[in-house]
Amino acid sequence: MTSASFERPTTTTNSAASPSTPTLLSIILRCHNHPYPLFSSPTTDYFTPFHLHLGPPTAQIGFIPKAVLAEILKGDAKGIFIHSEGRVGLARSLDSFQKRSNALNSLVRSWRDVGLFRDALDGWREEMYAVYSSDSHPFNSWERTTRSGTEVGSRGAVFELERAACALFGLVTYGVHLTAYTQEPSSSTSASDADTSSSSDLLKVWVPRRSASKATWPSYLDNSVAGGITSGDAPFESIVRECQEEASLSEDVVRARIQQAGVVTYVYRTLPLEEGGGYLQPEVQYIYDLPLPAPDFADGDAEEAKFIPKPNDGEAQSFDLLSVPQIMDLLKKGEFKPNCGLVMLDFLIRKGVIREGEKDVEGYVEMPQIQLQVQLPQLDIALETPGHALIPSHMGRAGH
């Protein structure tokens, strides 16, 4: 249920994000709270560009905060990193996926073991995220035999890293978010047109509440299903699996009904700049919709039950079918995990519930697309869900 690396529930990062009267724009700024150019001041005043290699530098892959840079410059990391002219790159001797992965994971594990960067590394999961420096390959796993043995990884990835450590280097992380919803046809709308009806009175969304025992954002509201994309995984296969694990929605139900809905990108900063900025976390979320039949809770039909999300793996404590007015109220009260609130707003705009010119949304609808401008994998839609086009999200597409 937690996607990518958006992990800390207690940090206030932008005064604009918490006005006395919450607005939809303030909901965006709770998540996309670093609305500055990524390759000039003030970003470069607090974060050092991280490249795969230097001399000449390859494409930038991350943003290293000052505290992490200071640790990199110490003896234990000098064989891994090169620091020159205000940039950091990996040593040229780390010339393969496996060498880079082994060196970096060994380093961050040693940092964890001595108690460094606990705000990030206390969330250690033994789960790998892929890091990319090429836009020529899709998400996919690969395996090849080399002289030193068999290498396994993500096609297009340059290394993989423990997910809790990705924030230390400002690496782009990837997740999947799905909105499961019902939309009953109105008296003037045929059943075949129900999915395109914009009446907020007829639209309802399955909203889970996160488990109170979760280490991050406990008891906050979430998207119907969400998760991080682990190394070697693809977005579509990831969301199908998460639907079963988190919401008890079978693979058959999901594959028959799921629709790709776009990509949401944002940049989250864990501390205000005046407090050093913390970590910079660019994130990409692949967005899916899942239209489901409206349930009749009274008849207890077994066939109908397969379309009702239910907690399965302990990530969620409950699922509720909420109306648009209920969702809007909860969004403004700050009850949604911030990036889930962002995805929910994107859904409501795509469904025509929030329109340009309406009170309180001008800044949102007119907000420019967020271009991450770091190397991302090119997603081959043919590998995902044939028959569904990738619709650009209102929040912006992943930039290169």
C-alpha positions in Angstrom: 0.0 0.0 0.0 2.9 2.3 0.4 4.3 3.3 -3.0 7.7 4.5 -3.9 9.6 6.2 -1.0 7.1 8.7 0.3 7.5 7.5 3.8 7.5 10.1 6.6 4.1 11.2 8.2 5.3 13.8 10.6 7.3 16.3 8.6 5.9 19.7 7.6 7.7 20.8 4.5 6.0 23.8 3.0 4.0 26.5 4.8 1.8 26.8 1.7 0.7 23.2 2.2 -1.2 23.8 5.4 -3.3 27.0 5.2 -6.0 27.7 7.8 -8.6 27.0 5.1 -7.3 24.0 3.1 -7.6 24.3 -0.7 -7.1 21.8 -3.5 -3.8 23.5 -4.4 -2.6 23.0 -0.8 -3.4 19.3 -1.2 -1.0 19.2 -4.2 1.7 21.1 -2.3 1.6 18.6 0.6 3.1 16.1 -2.0 4.7 18.2 -4.7 6.4 20.5 -2.2 9.6 21.3 -4.1 8.1 23.3 -7.0 11.5 24.7 -8.1 13.7 24.0 -11.1 15.8 20.9 -10.4 19.0 22.0 -12.1 19.5 25.5 -10.7 19.2 27.5 -7.5 17.8 26.8 -4.9 17.9 23.1 -5.6 21.6 23.1 -6.4 22.3 25.1 -3.2 21.2 22.1 -1.1 21.6 19.0 -3.4 24.6 17.9 -5.4 24.0 16.4 -8.8 24.5 12.6 -8.9 25.5 11.1 -12.2 26.2 7.5 -13.2 29.8 8.4 -14.1 31.8 11.6 -14.5 34.4 12.7 -17.1 32.5 13.4 -19.2 29.4 13.2 -17.0 26.5 10.9 -18.1 22.9 11.8 -17.5 22.0 12.9 -14.0 20.2 10.2 -12.0 19.8 11.8 -8.5 20.2 14.6 -6.0 22.6 14.1 -3.0 22.0 16.2 0.2 24.9 17.7 2.0 24.9 15.3 4.9 25.1 12.3 2.6 27.8 14.0 0.5 29.9 14.5 3.6 29.7 10.8 4.4 30.5 9.9 0.8 33.7 12.0 1.0 35.0 9.9 3.9 37.3 7.0 3.3 34.8 4.1 3.3 33.1 5.4 0.2 36.0 6.8 -1.8 36.3 3.6 -3.9 32.7 3.9 -4.9 32.2 7.6 -5.7 34.1 10.3 -7.6 33.5 13.9 -6.5 34.6 16.6 -9.0 33.5 20.1 -9.9 30.4 20.0 -7.7 29.1 16.7 -9.1 29.2 13.1 -7.9 29.5 10.0 -10.0 30.3 6.3 -9.5 33.8 5.0 -10.0 34.4 3.8 -13.6 35.6 0.5 -12.2 31.9 -0.2 -11.3 31.2 -1.0 -14.9 28.2 -3.4 -14.6 24.8 -3.7 -13.0 26.0 -6.2 -10.5 29.1 -4.4 -9.5 27.3 -1.1 -8.9 24.4 -2.9 -7.0 26.8 -4.8 -4.8 29.0 -1.8 -3.9 26.1 0.6 -3.2 24.1 -1.9 -1.2 27.1 -2.9 0.9 27.7 0.8 1.6 24.2 1.7 2.7 23.9 -1.5 4.8 27.1 -0.4 6.6 25.6 3.0 7.2 22.4 1.4 8.6 24.5 -0.9 10.9 26.2 2.0 12.5 23.1 4.1 12.9 23.6 6.7 10.1 20.7 8.3 8.4 18.2 6.6 10.6 15.3 8.8 9.4 15.6 6.9 6.1 17.3 3.6 6.9 15.2 2.7 9.8 12.6 1.8 7.1 14.8 -0.9 5.7 12.7 -3.5 3.8 15.1 -5.9 2.1 13.4 -4.8 -1.1 15.2 -3.5 -4.2 14.2 -0.7 -6.5 15.7 -0.3 -10.0 17.6 2.8 -10.9 17.7 3.9 -14.6 20.1 5.9 -16.8 18.6 5.1 -20.2 15.3 5.8 -21.9 15.7 3.0 -24.5 14.2 0.0 -22.6 10.9 -0.7 -20.9 10.5 -2.1 -17.4 11.3 -5.8 -17.7 13.5 -8.4 -16.1 16.5 -9.8 -17.9 19.0 -12.5 -17.3 22.3 -13.1 -19.0 25.4 -15.2 -18.5 28.7 -13.5 -18.1 32.3 -14.8 -17.4 31.7 -14.1 -13.7 28.3 -15.8 -13.6 24.7 -14.9 -14.1 23.4 -11.4 -13.8 19.8 -10.7 -13.2 18.2 -7.2 -13.1 15.8 -4.7 -14.7 16.3 -4.0 -18.4 17.6 -0.5 -18.8 18.5 -0.3 -15.1 22.1 0.6 -14.2 21.8 -0.7 -10.6 19.3 -1.7 -8.0 19.2 -0.4 -4.4 17.4 -1.1 -1.2 14.3 1.0 -1.4 14.8 2.7 2.0 18.2 4.0 0.7 16.9 5.6 -2.5 16.0 8.8 -0.7 19.7 9.3 0.4 20.7 9.8 -3.2 17.6 11.5 -4.5 16.9 8.7 -7.0 13.7 8.5 -8.9 11.4 5.8 -7.6 8.3 4.3 -9.2 4.9 3.1 -8.0 1.5 2.0 -9.1 -1.8 3.5 -7.9 -5.3 2.2 -8.7 -8.7 3.8 -8.1 -11.5 1.3 -7.9 -14.9 3.0 -8.4 -18.5 2.5 -9.1 -20.7 4.8 -11.3 -24.4 4.1 -11.5 -26.2 5.3 -14.6 -28.6 8.2 -14.1 -32.2 7.9 -15.3 -31.1 9.8 -18.5 -27.9 7.8 -19.0 -27.7 4.4 -20.6 -25.7 1.7 -18.9 -23.2 1.8 -21.8 -22.5 5.5 -21.1 -22.3 5.2 -17.3 -18.5 5.1 -17.3 -18.3 8.5 -19.0 -21.0 10.2 -16.9 -19.6 13.2 -15.0 -22.3 13.3 -12.3 -20.5 13.3 -9.0 -23.7 12.1 -7.3 -23.4 8.8 -9.2 -19.6 8.3 -8.7 -18.3 6.5 -5.7 -14.7 5.3 -4.8 -13.5 2.4 -2.8 -11.2 4.1 -0.2 -9.1 2.0 2.3 -7.9 3.2 5.6 -4.3 2.1 6.3 -3.6 -0.2 9.2 -2.9 1.6 12.5 0.1 -0.6 12.9 1.9 0.5 9.7 5.3 2.2 10.3 4.4 5.0 7.8 1.3 7.1 7.6 -0.7 4.8 10.0 -4.5 5.1 9.8 -4.4 7.6 6.9 -6.6 7.1 3.9 -5.1 5.6 0.8 -5.9 4.9 -2.9 -7.8 1.7 -3.5 -4.6 -0.2 -4.3 -1.0 1.1 -4.4 2.5 -0.2 -4.2 6.1 0.4 -5.2 7.5 -1.2 -8.4 10.4 -3.5 -7.3 13.4 -4.2 -9.4 12.6 -6.6 -12.3 8.9 -5.9 -12.1 6.6 -4.1 -14.6 3.9 -1.6 -13.7 1.0 -3.7 -14.9 2.0 -7.0 -13.3 2.8 -5.1 -10.1 -0.7 -3.6 -9.9 -2.4 -6.9 -10.7 -0.5 -8.6 -7.9 -1.1 -5.7 -5.4 -4.9 -5.9 -6.1 -5.0 -9.5 -4.9 -2.6 -8.9 -2.0 -4.1 -5.7 -0.6 -7.7 -5.8 -1.7 -8.6 -9.4 -2.3 -9.5 -8.6 -6.0 -8.8 -11.6 -8.1 -6.5 -11.5 -11.1 -9.4 -12.4 -13.4 -11.5 -9.5 -12.2 -8.6 -7.0 -12.5 -7.4 -8.1 -15.9 -10.9 -8.0 -17.4 -11.7 -4.4 -16.1 -8.5 -2.4 -15.5 -7.8 0.7 -17.5 -4.6 2.6 -17.8 -5.1 6.3 -16.8 -1.8 8.0 -17.1 1.3 9.0 -15.1 1.6 11.3 -12.2 5.0 12.8 -11.4 6.1 15.0 -8.4 9.0 16.0 -6.3 8.8 15.5 -2.5 11.2 17.2 -0.1 11.3 15.8 3.5 12.3 19.1 5.2 12.0 22.8 4.5 15.0 24.4 2.8 15.6 26.6 5.9 16.1 23.3 7.8 18.5 21.9 5.2 16.0 20.4 2.8 16.3 16.8 4.1 16.0 14.4 1.1 14.7 15.2 -2.4 12.5 12.4 -3.7 11.4 12.5 -7.4 8.6 10.0 -7.9 6.7 8.6 -10.8 3.3 6.9 -10.3 1.7 4.8 -13.0 -2.1 5.3 -12.6 -4.9 2.8 -13.2 -8.7 2.9 -12.9 -10.8 -0.1 -12.1 -14.6 0.3 -12.8 -16.6 -2.1 -10.7 -20.3 -2.8 -10.4 -22.2 -1.0 -7.7 -22.7 -3.4 -4.8 -26.1 -4.4 -3.3 -25.0 -5.0 0.2 -28.4 -6.3 1.2 -28.6 -9.4 -1.0 -25.2 -11.0 -0.1 -24.7 -12.4 -3.6 -21.6 -14.5 -3.8 -20.9 -13.5 -7.4 -21.2 -9.8 -6.5 -18.8 -10.3 -3.5 -15.8 -10.8 -5.9 -16.1 -7.1 -6.9 -16.0 -5.8 -3.3 -12.4 -4.9 -2.1 -11.6 -6.5 1.3 -8.4 -6.3 3.5 -6.1 -9.3 2.9 -2.5 -8.7 3.9 -2.9 -6.3 6.8 -1.9 -3.2 4.8 -5.5 -1.9 5.1 -7.8 -2.1 8.1 -11.0 -1.4 6.1 -12.5 -0.4 2.7 -15.4 2.1 2.4 -17.4 3.1 -0.7 -17.4 6.9 -0.5 -19.2 9.5 -2.4 -17.5 12.5 -4.0 -18.7 15.0 -1.4 -17.3 12.7 1.3 -14.0 12.4 -0.5 -13.6 16.1 -1.0 -14.3 16.7 2.7 -11.7 14.1 3.7 -9.1 15.5 1.2 -9.5 19.0 2.7 -9.2 17.6 6.2 -5.8 16.1 5.3 -6.9 12.6 6.0 -5.3 11.1 2.8 -1.7 10.2 2.6 -0.3 13.1 0.6 0.6 11.3 -2.7 -2.7 9.4 -2.5 -4.5 12.7 -2.2 -2.7 13.9 -5.4 -3.8 10.8 -7.3 -7.3 11.2 -6.0 -7.5 14.7 -7.3 -6.2 13.5 -10.7 -9.0 10.9 -10.8 -11.6 13.5 -10.0 -10.4 15.9 -12.7 -10.3 13.0 -15.3 -13.9 12.1 -14.4 -15.1 15.7 -14.8 -15.9 16.2 -11.2 -13.4 19.1 -10.9 -13.3 21.5 -13.8 -11.3 24.5 -14.8 -12.9 27.7 -13.6 -14.5 26.2 -10.5 -13.8 27.8 -7.2 -10.6 26.7 -5.5 -9.1 24.7 -8.4 -7.7 27.4 -10.8 -4.2 26.9 -9.5 -4.5 23.1 -9.9 -5.9 22.9 -13.4 -3.5 25.6 -14.7 -0.5 24.1 -12.9 2.3 23.4 -15.4 3.3 19.8 -16.0 6.0 18.6 -13.7 8.9 17.4 -15.7 11.4 15.5 -13.7 14.2 15.9 -16.3 16.2 13.0 -15.1 16.6 9.7 -16.9 13.6 7.5 -16.8 12.7 4.1 -18.5 10.6 4.3 -21.6 7.5 2.3 -20.8 6.4 0.1 -23.7 2.6 0.2 -23.6 2.4 -3.0 -25.8 3.9 -4.9 -22.8 1.2 -3.6 -20.5 -2.5 -3.9 -21.2 -3.3 -4.3 -24.9 -6.6 -2.6 -25.7 -6.1 0.3 -23.3 -4.4 3.5 -24.5 -2.1 5.4 -22.1 -4.0 8.7 -21.4 -1.7 11.5 -20.3 -2.6 12.6 -16.8 -3.5 16.1 -15.9 -0.7 16.2 -13.4 2.0 15.8 -16.0 3.9 13.0 -17.7 7.3 11.6 -16.7 9.9 13.8 -18.3 13.3 12.9 -19.8 
